[in-house]
Amino acid sequence: MTVKLHEPGLRQARSLVRDGKVVRDERDDWSEDAPTPDEENAFIEKHGWAEYGHWHLGVDDEVARETKGHYKFPYGDFTKVHRCGVIALESRAGQFDHDEIRDEAKKLLELIDED
């Protein structure tokens, strides 16, 4: 698996945070706040794969672009960044030695917590 930082997703996440489109929820809320597979499918059908990808901080270049498996480390619910999602992805990225993604997630958390 070749997972790398997805710059368009990072740019969108930063922009959303700067615009105040953030849910400052608790660490363990992501299991309830993350989009369901049906919500993901509806979003893809309406907005396409590129927009879907913008809601992820990682991509796996060994998996076809127009599949959910290509996109890794989601951080929001297709409207706002969820603090709990960023915490979850930072932890998972660290577990699997995706240091660049982990480090960018830390910076994103700092941006979220500035207020």
C-alpha positions in Angstrom: 0.0 0.0 0.0 1.4 3.4 -1.0 -0.5 5.9 1.0 0.5 9.6 0.7 -0.8 13.0 1.8 -3.7 14.2 -0.4 -2.9 17.9 -0.8 -6.4 18.9 -2.2 -8.0 17.4 0.9 -5.6 19.2 3.2 -6.2 22.5 1.5 -9.9 22.1 1.8 -9.7 21.1 5.5 -7.6 24.2 6.3 -10.0 26.4 4.4 -13.0 25.0 6.2 -11.4 25.5 9.6 -10.5 29.1 8.7 -14.1 29.7 7.6 -15.3 28.3 11.0 -16.9 25.2 9.5 -15.8 23.0 12.3 -17.5 20.7 14.9 -15.5 20.8 18.1 -16.6 17.5 19.3 -15.1 15.0 21.7 -12.3 12.5 20.9 -14.5 9.4 20.7 -17.4 10.9 18.8 -16.1 10.0 15.3 -17.7 6.6 15.3 -21.1 8.3 15.5 -20.2 11.4 13.4 -18.4 9.7 10.5 -20.5 9.5 7.3 -22.2 6.1 6.7 -21.6 4.1 3.6 -25.0 5.2 2.3 -24.1 8.9 2.9 -20.8 8.4 1.2 -22.5 6.8 -1.8 -25.1 9.6 -2.0 -22.3 12.3 -1.9 -20.3 10.6 -4.6 -23.4 10.3 -6.8 -24.2 14.0 -6.4 -20.7 15.5 -6.3 -18.3 13.0 -7.9 -15.1 11.3 -6.9 -12.9 14.4 -6.8 -15.1 16.1 -4.3 -15.3 13.0 -2.3 -11.5 12.9 -2.2 -11.4 16.4 -0.9 -12.8 15.1 2.4 -9.7 12.8 3.0 -6.1 13.6 4.0 -4.7 10.5 2.3 -4.8 8.5 -1.0 -3.6 5.1 -1.9 -2.0 5.2 -5.3 -2.2 1.4 -5.6 -6.0 1.5 -5.7 -8.1 2.9 -8.5 -9.1 6.6 -8.1 -12.8 6.0 -8.6 -13.1 3.7 -5.6 -13.6 4.4 -1.9 -10.5 2.4 -1.2 -8.3 5.0 -2.9 -9.2 7.6 -0.3 -7.9 7.3 3.2 -8.2 9.3 6.5 -11.5 11.1 6.3 -11.9 14.2 8.5 -15.5 15.5 8.1 -19.1 14.9 7.3 -19.2 16.5 3.8 -20.2 19.9 5.4 -17.8 20.5 8.3 -14.5 19.3 9.7 -14.9 17.2 12.8 -12.3 17.6 15.5 -12.8 14.0 16.5 -12.3 12.9 12.9 -8.9 14.7 12.8 -7.9 13.1 16.1 -8.9 9.6 14.8 -7.0 10.0 11.6 -3.9 11.4 13.3 -3.8 8.3 15.6 -4.3 5.9 12.7 -1.8 7.6 10.5 0.8 7.4 13.3 0.0 3.7 13.9 0.7 2.9 10.2 3.8 5.1 9.9 2.2 7.7 7.6 4.2 10.4 9.3 3.4 13.2 6.8 -0.3 12.7 7.2 0.0 12.4 11.0 2.0 15.6 11.2 -0.4 17.6 9.0 -3.3 16.3 11.1 -1.5 17.6 14.2 -1.2 21.0 12.5 -4.9 20.9 11.6 -5.8 20.2 15.2 -3.7 23.2 16.3 -5.6 25.4 13.8 -8.9 24.0 15.1 -8.0 24.6 18.7 -6.7 28.2 18.2 -10.1 29.6 19.0 
